Amino acid sequence: YTTATGDDLVVEDLIASLPLGDSALAAKKWIALTDPIISKFLVSKDARMTQISLRVIAPADYPDAHMEAKHAMDSLVALARAANPDLEFKMGGTVVMSSAFNIYATHDFQTLVPLMFLCIMVVLSFLLRSFWGTAIPMGLLFTSILFPIALFVGVFGMGLNSASVNVIQILVTIAIADSVHILTIFFQGLKLGMSKREAILYTFETNFMPCLITWINTAVGFYS
């Protein structure tokens, strides 16, 4: 807090130590509510709410920094709540949002992804009515998930986060779409009286360019 005394500017802590006497506390409250920088920005007009701002500098090579900072703040806030049960504490900001993305992404990966696989298996079985027509796309889907996890976690040593989980979901979408297109054309060829070899060539001629464009666009999108 800065005050002017004659020609001098005095910079000091607004509150250097606690507790304060009634008169000193009233003086500090008056400063906080009348100062244009503090009032409405750090302290509400009715003096019932204030904020504590922290800046977290996370190294680029330390992807878990936000999660660790969030856990540390949770511990501090828990201690503050226990010591001040009449006060309400709320946390916000980039660290909280980033941690929430990671937490919910991990939760979705553990719950929604298995449910998604089950739904895909049921729909494929109903539409294609073929064991191999269901087993091959499902094997491709498992590969689409296991390979990115091995790449992110095993090779690069990165934990699963909102970005990596979204990559997996996009790859699963492309894998199931391409496999369904390919198998549908293949079974159509068989119904038209083609041999398996002819049906495979017909499927290749029909789906090669659309699938290739999809793969290239996806690769360019991830690279950029």
N, C-alpha and C positions, 0 to 999 in steps of 0.2 A: 504494500500500500504506500502511495506516494503523497506527501504533504509538502506545502510550501511554507517556509519560515524565512520571511524577508526575501533575500536573494538566493536562498539555499533551498534545494530540493532534498527532502528527507525520505529515503526509501527504507521501509521496515515491514516486518510481518504485521498484518492486521491483528492477529491474535498470536502472541509469541508463546504463551503458556496458559495452562488451565489448572485449577478453576479460577474464575474471575469474581470479584465482588459485584454487588448489585449495581453500583454506580458505574463501574468500569464496563460491565456487561451492557448496560443501557447505552453508554457512549458508543461502544462497538456496534450495537444494533442500529443506532441512529446513522452511523457512517455507512453501514451496509445498505440501508434502505434509501439513503439520499444520494449516494455516489452513483453517477450515471453509468459507470462501467459495471459495477457489482449488481445494482438493482436491475431486475428483469433478465439478467444474463446468468448470474450465479446464484442469486437469491430471489425468490418470488416476492411480489409486492406485499403479501400478507405475512411474510417471514415464516411460512410454514413448510417451505421446501427449498432445498439447496442442492448443489451438485458438486461432485468431486471428479475432476478430469485427470485422466492418466493417459500417457502416450506410450504405446508399446512398439518398440522397434524390433521387428522380427527379421533375423538374417535370412537371406534368400536360400541358403543351404540348410535351413532348419525348419522343415514344414510343420513340425508339431508345436511351434512356439506359441501360437494363439491358443491351442488347446491347453497347454501347460499354464499359460497366463490366466485362462478362464478358471481352471481348477484352483489356482492360487487365490484368485479373487473370491471364488465361492467359499473358500476356507475363511478368508478375512471377513466377508459379509456374514457368515454364520456366527463368528465370534462377536461381531458388532450387534447382530440381532439378539444374541443371548444376553449381552450386557445392556441392551436398550430395547426391551420388549415392547415399549410404547411407540417406537419409531418404525417406519416402513421403509424398506430398502428396495430399490429397483436398479437393475443393471442394463446398460445398452451400449451401442457402439459397434465398431467394426469387429472387435475381438469376440463379442457376444454373438453377433450374426454369423461370423465365420465358424465359430464353434458349433452353433446350432445347425448350420448346414451339414457339418461333418457328422454330428450326432444323429440327425434325422436321416441322412444318407445311409449311414451304417445300419440304422434300424430298418429302413426300407429294404436294404439289401438282404437282411435276415428274414424279413416277413413277406414283403411284396414279391420279391423275385421268385421264391419257391411257389407262391400262389400263381404268379404269371406263367411259370413253367407248366403247372398243372392245367391251367386254362388252355394254353397252347396245345398241350398233348390231347386234351379232350376234343378241341375243335379240329385238329388235324385228323384224329381218328374218325370223327364224324364226317368230315368232308372228303377225305381221300379213301377211307375204308380199305386201308392197306397197312399191314404191319411194317413193311420196309418204308412205305411212304410216311409213316409216323416216326419210325426209329431213326432214319437218316437225318431228317431235320432236327430232331432232338439231340442227336449226337453232335451236329453242327452247332447247335445252341450251347451245349455244354463246353465245346471247344472255344466258342466265342467269349465265354465268361472266364474259363480257366486260363486261357492264354494271356489276357490282359492282367489278371491278378498275378500270375507268375511274372509278368513283365514289370508291373509297377512295384510289387512287394518283393519278389525274389531277386530280380536283376538290379533295379534302380533303388531298392530299399525305401520306397515311398509307401506311406500308409494310405488306406482307402479314404477318400474324401469326396466332396460333392462333385468335383470335376471328374475324377476317375470313375466313380459310379455311373455318372451320366454317359461317359464313353462306353461303358459296358452295355448300358441300356440301348444306346444307338446302334452298336454293333449287333446286338440281339435282334433289333428291329430289321436291320438290313439282311441279316442272315436268314431269318424266317421268311421275309418277303421274297428274297431271291430263290430260296429252296422251294417255296410253294409254287412260284411261277414255273420253275424248271420241272418239278414233278407233275404239275397240272398239264403242261404241254406234252410231257412224256406219256402220261396215261391217255391223253386225247389221241396221240399217235397210235397207241396200241388199240384203242377202240375203233380207229379208222382202218384197222387191218394191217398195220405195218408190223414188221418184225422188230425185235428189240433193238437191233443195230440201226435199222431205219428210223425208229422212234428217237433213238439217242441223237442221230445226226439231225433229224428234224428239230429236236429240242435245242441243239447247239446252234443251228442256223437262226432259229427264232429268238432265242434269249441272249445270245452272246453279246450283241451290241448294247441292249438296254442294261444288262447286268454290268458290263464293262464300264459304261458311263456312270452308273451308280457308284461303283467301287472307286473310280478315279475322282469323282466329285467329293466323296467322303474322305478319301486320303488327302486331297488338297485342302479340304476344310479343316481337318485335324492338324495338318502341317502349318497352316496359316495361323 
